[in-house]
Amino acid sequence: MDRKTTDIRMRFGIKLRQCRLQAALTQEELAERAGLHRTYIGGIERGERNVSLVNMLKLARALNLKLSELVTGIDNESAL
């Protein structure tokens, strides 16, 4: 896997964690709201998972965000 692919996954994971903490949710609470498994959330936050668009939408809705808000800035390393 190339570095750019890993970097975007890491940046999305960081953004997800920031949004989750801002919403005062644990990984388990976010997972329950999104209909996903807690260990999957942890994997996303660590940049280990390549998240599907469907799951991004589930996460955004669970955080009461628009999908665009959840992904804003992840393509720019300095934005996070």
C-alpha positions in Angstrom: 0.0 0.0 0.0 1.4 3.4 -0.9 2.1 6.2 1.7 -0.6 8.5 0.4 -3.3 5.9 0.9 -2.2 5.3 4.5 -1.9 9.1 5.1 -5.5 9.7 4.0 -6.8 6.9 6.3 -4.8 8.3 9.2 -6.2 11.8 8.6 -9.7 10.5 8.4 -9.2 8.6 11.6 -7.8 11.7 13.3 -10.8 13.7 12.1 -13.3 11.1 13.2 -11.7 10.9 16.7 -11.8 14.8 17.0 -15.5 14.8 16.0 -16.3 11.9 18.4 -14.5 13.6 21.3 -16.2 16.9 20.5 -19.6 15.0 20.7 -18.4 13.6 24.1 -18.9 10.0 22.9 -16.9 6.9 23.6 -15.9 4.6 20.7 -18.6 2.2 22.0 -21.3 4.9 22.0 -20.4 6.0 18.5 -20.4 2.4 17.3 -23.8 1.7 18.8 -25.3 4.9 17.2 -23.7 4.0 13.8 -24.6 0.3 13.9 -20.9 -0.6 13.7 -18.6 -2.6 16.0 -16.4 -0.8 18.6 -13.2 -2.4 17.4 -14.0 -1.2 13.8 -14.2 2.4 15.1 -10.9 1.9 16.8 -9.4 0.6 13.6 -10.7 3.6 11.7 -9.3 6.0 14.3 -5.9 4.3 14.1 -5.9 4.6 10.3 -6.0 0.8 9.9 -9.3 0.6 8.0 -10.3 1.8 4.6 -13.8 3.0 5.3 -16.6 2.7 2.8 -18.7 5.6 1.8 -21.7 3.9 3.4 -20.0 3.6 6.7 -18.8 7.2 6.5 -22.4 8.3 6.1 -23.4 6.1 9.1 -20.7 7.7 11.2 -21.6 11.2 10.1 -25.2 10.7 11.0 -24.3 9.1 14.3 -22.3 12.3 15.1 -25.2 14.6 13.8 -22.9 15.9 11.0 -23.2 16.1 7.3 -20.9 13.8 5.5 -19.1 16.8 4.0 -18.4 18.1 7.5 -16.8 14.7 8.5 -14.5 14.7 5.5 -13.6 18.4 5.3 -9.9 18.9 5.5 -8.8 15.3 5.3 -7.2 15.9 1.9 -5.0 18.6 3.4 -2.4 17.5 5.9 -2.2 20.9 7.6 -5.9 21.2 8.0 -6.1 18.9 11.0 
